Amino acid sequence: MQRKLRVLVAKPGLDGHDRGAKVVAAALRDAGMEVIYTGLHQTPGQIVEAAVQEDVDVVALSILSGAHMTLFPEVLELMKQRGIGDRLLSGGGIVPPEDMETLAKLGVGRLFGPGASTRDIAQYIREWFRETHGEEAFVATAASAESWPTDAPDAAARAARGRGPAPRLAAKPRAASATRRAKARRAAKPARRAKASRKAARASRSGARAGARKRR
């Protein structure tokens, strides 16, 4: 049975321009993929944590800040550490061809520059899934890749008017971490109270012994 591809679109670092990322996210959603968007200013750790929590097939980074040679390798290494190194790490932005070649040798997938067709991006992801899993992923029939306009501005206008499907926002890993910390604090309270009681008992015994020595 065919299943939907799950794609995490992420904006790492201080780059605050996410128009292109939202256009790509909406286009992939039109193609029948389930798209999760992290929002702006994410750290590599937050991105990988979201990828693990959402159990995605693809992590797509949008980087316009010029920090691609730092962010892609860091995210790739964290993915391997978290046991999802077999997932596709792809993305795009302002990346020179020579840097694309260097990142490809490290294990990063195909990267797309400004003006790339959303049709090509979706096709690449589907081909990767087929080659990796030996099966075809689900493809939407109502809004297939063949029906997309080739120019990104039209897709951007459609998304801006709210006619395209809105990708779902990723659950915030920080919220989950805060919950775990709260549980840990609650679990530690009895131990702290017991420790305080033992200290008080020792102080009481010490005071009693000192008083006994004075009476002697």
C-alpha positions as CSV (number, residue, x, y, z in Angstrom):
1,M,0.0,0.0,0.0
2,Q,1.4,3.4,-1.0
3,R,2.0,5.9,1.8
4,K,2.6,9.6,1.9
5,L,6.1,10.9,2.0
6,R,6.9,12.9,5.2
7,V,9.0,16.0,4.6
8,L,10.4,18.4,7.2
9,V,11.1,21.8,5.8
10,A,13.4,23.8,8.1
11,K,15.0,27.3,8.4
12,P,18.2,27.0,10.4
13,G,20.3,29.9,11.8
14,L,19.6,33.6,11.8
15,D,18.1,33.7,8.2
16,G,14.7,35.4,8.5
17,H,13.6,35.0,4.9
18,D,11.2,32.0,4.6
19,R,9.0,33.0,1.5
20,G,10.8,30.4,-0.7
21,A,10.7,27.7,2.0
22,K,6.9,28.2,2.3
23,V,6.5,28.1,-1.5
24,V,8.4,24.8,-1.6
25,A,6.5,23.4,1.4
26,A,3.1,24.2,-0.2
27,A,4.2,22.7,-3.6
28,L,5.3,19.5,-1.9
29,R,2.0,19.3,-0.1
30,D,0.2,19.8,-3.4
31,A,2.1,16.8,-4.7
32,G,0.6,14.6,-2.0
33,M,3.4,14.7,0.6
34,E,2.9,15.4,4.3
35,V,4.9,18.5,5.0
36,I,6.0,19.8,8.5
37,Y,7.5,23.3,8.7
38,T,9.7,24.1,11.7
39,G,9.4,27.9,11.5
40,L,12.3,30.4,11.6
41,H,15.6,30.5,13.5
42,Q,16.0,26.8,14.3
43,T,19.2,25.3,15.6
44,P,20.5,22.0,14.1
45,G,19.6,20.2,17.3
46,Q,16.1,21.5,17.2
47,I,15.7,20.5,13.5
48,V,17.0,16.9,14.1
49,E,14.8,16.6,17.2
50,A,11.8,17.6,15.2
51,A,12.8,15.1,12.4
52,V,13.0,12.3,15.0
53,Q,9.7,13.2,16.7
54,E,7.8,13.5,13.4
55,D,9.5,10.4,11.9
56,V,10.1,12.1,8.5
57,D,11.6,10.6,5.4
58,V,13.2,13.8,4.2
59,V,14.8,16.8,6.0
60,A,15.0,19.8,3.7
61,L,17.0,22.9,4.8
62,S,16.5,26.4,3.3
63,I,19.6,28.4,3.8
64,L,20.2,31.9,2.4
65,S,22.6,33.1,4.9
66,G,25.8,31.6,3.4
67,A,26.3,29.2,6.3
68,H,25.5,26.1,4.3
69,M,29.0,24.6,4.7
70,T,28.5,24.6,8.5
71,L,24.8,23.9,8.9
72,F,24.4,21.0,6.4
73,P,27.4,18.9,7.8
74,E,26.2,19.6,11.4
75,V,22.6,18.5,10.7
76,L,23.9,15.4,8.9
77,E,26.1,14.4,11.8
78,L,23.3,14.9,14.3
79,M,21.0,12.8,12.1
80,K,23.5,10.0,12.2
81,Q,23.9,10.3,16.0
82,R,20.1,10.1,16.4
83,G,19.8,7.0,14.2
84,I,18.1,8.7,11.2
85,G,21.2,8.9,9.0
86,D,19.4,6.8,6.4
87,R,16.9,9.6,5.7
88,L,17.4,12.1,2.9
89,L,19.0,15.5,3.8
90,S,18.4,17.9,1.0
91,G,17.5,21.5,0.6
92,G,18.5,24.7,-1.2
93,G,19.4,28.3,-1.1
94,I,22.3,30.3,-2.3
95,V,24.8,27.5,-2.6
96,P,27.7,27.7,-5.2
97,P,28.1,24.6,-7.4
98,E,31.5,23.8,-6.0
99,D,30.0,23.7,-2.4
100,M,27.2,21.5,-3.7
101,E,29.8,19.0,-4.9
102,T,31.6,19.1,-1.6
103,L,28.4,18.6,0.4
104,A,27.4,15.7,-1.9
105,K,30.6,13.9,-1.1
106,L,29.8,14.2,2.6
107,G,26.4,12.5,2.1
108,V,24.1,15.5,1.5
109,G,21.5,15.0,-1.2
110,R,20.8,17.2,-4.2
111,L,20.6,20.9,-3.5
112,F,18.5,23.4,-5.4
113,G,19.3,27.0,-6.1
114,P,17.2,30.1,-6.6
115,G,14.6,29.7,-9.4
116,A,14.6,25.9,-9.2
117,S,11.3,24.3,-10.3
118,T,9.2,22.9,-7.5
119,R,8.3,20.1,-10.0
120,D,11.9,19.0,-10.1
121,I,12.2,19.1,-6.3
122,A,9.2,16.9,-5.8
123,Q,10.3,14.5,-8.6
124,Y,13.8,14.2,-7.0
125,I,12.3,13.3,-3.6
126,R,10.0,10.7,-5.2
127,E,12.9,9.1,-7.1
128,W,15.0,9.0,-4.0
129,F,12.2,7.3,-2.1
130,R,11.7,4.7,-4.9
131,E,15.4,3.9,-5.1
132,T,15.8,3.7,-1.3
133,H,12.6,1.8,-0.4
134,G,11.9,0.0,-3.7
135,E,8.3,1.3,-3.9
136,E,6.4,4.3,-5.1
137,A,5.2,6.9,-2.7
138,F,1.7,8.3,-2.8
139,V,1.1,11.0,-5.4
140,A,-1.8,13.3,-5.3
141,T,-4.2,13.3,-8.2
142,A,-6.1,16.5,-7.8
143,A,-2.9,18.7,-7.8
144,S,-0.2,16.7,-9.4
145,A,3.3,17.9,-10.2
146,E,2.4,18.0,-13.9
147,S,-0.2,20.7,-13.2
148,W,2.1,23.1,-11.4
149,P,3.2,26.3,-13.0
150,T,6.9,26.3,-13.6
151,D,7.5,29.8,-12.2
152,A,7.8,30.1,-8.4
153,P,6.2,33.6,-8.2
154,D,2.8,32.2,-9.2
155,A,3.1,29.5,-6.6
156,A,4.1,32.1,-4.0
157,A,1.1,34.2,-4.9
158,R,-1.2,31.2,-4.6
159,A,0.2,30.4,-1.2
160,A,0.0,34.0,-0.1
161,R,-3.7,34.1,-1.0
162,G,-4.3,31.1,1.2
163,R,-5.5,28.9,-1.6
164,G,-2.7,26.4,-1.2
165,P,-2.7,23.9,1.7
166,A,-0.8,25.2,4.7
167,P,2.0,22.8,5.9
168,R,1.7,21.8,9.5
169,L,4.0,23.3,12.0
170,A,6.4,21.0,13.8
171,A,5.9,20.3,17.5
172,K,8.5,22.3,19.4
173,P,11.2,20.0,20.8
174,R,11.8,22.6,23.5
175,A,8.3,22.1,24.9
176,A,8.9,18.4,25.2
177,S,12.2,19.0,26.9
178,A,10.5,21.4,29.4
179,T,8.0,18.7,30.2
180,R,10.7,16.1,30.9
181,R,12.5,18.6,33.1
182,A,9.3,19.3,35.1
183,K,8.7,15.5,35.5
184,A,12.3,15.1,36.7
185,R,11.9,17.9,39.2
186,R,8.7,16.4,40.6
187,A,10.4,13.0,40.8
188,A,13.4,14.5,42.7
189,K,11.2,16.3,45.3
190,P,10.8,13.2,47.6
191,A,14.5,12.6,47.5
192,R,15.3,16.2,48.4
193,R,12.9,16.1,51.3
194,A,14.4,12.8,52.6
195,K,17.9,14.3,52.3
196,A,16.8,17.4,54.3
197,S,15.2,15.2,57.0
198,R,18.5,13.2,57.3
199,K,20.4,16.4,57.7
200,A,18.1,17.7,60.4
201,A,18.3,14.4,62.2
202,R,22.1,14.4,62.2
203,A,22.1,18.0,63.4
204,S,19.8,17.1,66.2
205,R,21.9,14.2,67.3
206,S,25.1,16.3,67.2
207,G,23.4,18.9,69.4
208,A,22.3,16.3,71.9
209,R,25.8,14.9,72.1
210,A,27.3,18.4,72.6
211,G,24.8,19.1,75.4
212,A,25.6,15.8,77.1
213,R,29.4,16.6,77.1
214,K,28.7,20.0,78.6
215,R,26.7,18.5,81.5
216,R,29.6,16.1,82.2
